[in-house]
Amino acid sequence: MDMQGRTAFITGGVSGIGLGVAQVFAEAGASLILSYRNEADRVAAQRWFVESGFTSPRFVKLDVTDRAFRRARRRSRKSAYSCEQRGCQCVRPDRRSTLRRL
């Protein structure tokens, strides 16, 4: 999968399944926007990406139940992919998804 020039927005992308998904997208060449809640997890994830030779992702501190998530989600509509860890639903940009449907 070639993701050069594309962006992936991944909620919970600094630990667990979300981090694994982020790593796969990074290996495919995507730019990343990762949300997080825990600062220590963000620091550890950033360290992993830099030490592994990837560009550091952009990080957004938010909770998916918060209004900030909805704002970030609207900004990410230009992303190639959006992976939301609330059930790990991956959505292509041509398929509209809303929080109400998730």
C-alpha positions, 0 to 999 in steps of 0.5 A, spaced: 500 500 500 502 506 497 500 512 502 505 517 500 502 524 500 496 522 504 494 523 511 491 518 516 487 521 522 487 516 527 484 516 534 487 513 540 493 512 535 499 513 541 497 506 544 494 499 543 491 497 536 491 505 534 498 505 535 499 499 531 494 502 525 499 508 525 505 504 525 502 501 518 500 507 515 507 510 517 510 504 514 506 505 507 508 513 507 502 516 510 503 523 514 499 522 521 495 526 525 494 522 532 489 523 537 491 522 545 489 523 552 495 521 556 501 525 555 506 519 557 503 515 551 504 521 546 511 522 548 513 514 547 509 514 541 513 520 538 519 517 540 518 511 537 516 514 530 522 518 530 527 513 533 524 508 527 526 514 522 519 516 520 517 523 520 513 525 527 506 525 527 502 531 528 498 530 535 491 532 537 489 532 545 482 530 545 477 525 547 472 522 542 466 524 546 468 531 546 466 537 542 474 538 540 473 531 537 468 533 532 472 539 530 478 535 529 474 530 525 471 536 520 478 538 519 480 531 517 475 530 512 481 532 507 485 526 510 486 519 506 483 515 511 480 516 518 481 510 523 476 511 529 478 506 535 471 506 538 470 500 535 476 501 530 471 503 524 476 505 518 472 510 513 475 512 506 473 519 505 468 517 499 464 514 505 460 519 509 460 517 517 458 521 522 458 520 530 451 519 530 452 513 526 458 510 530 
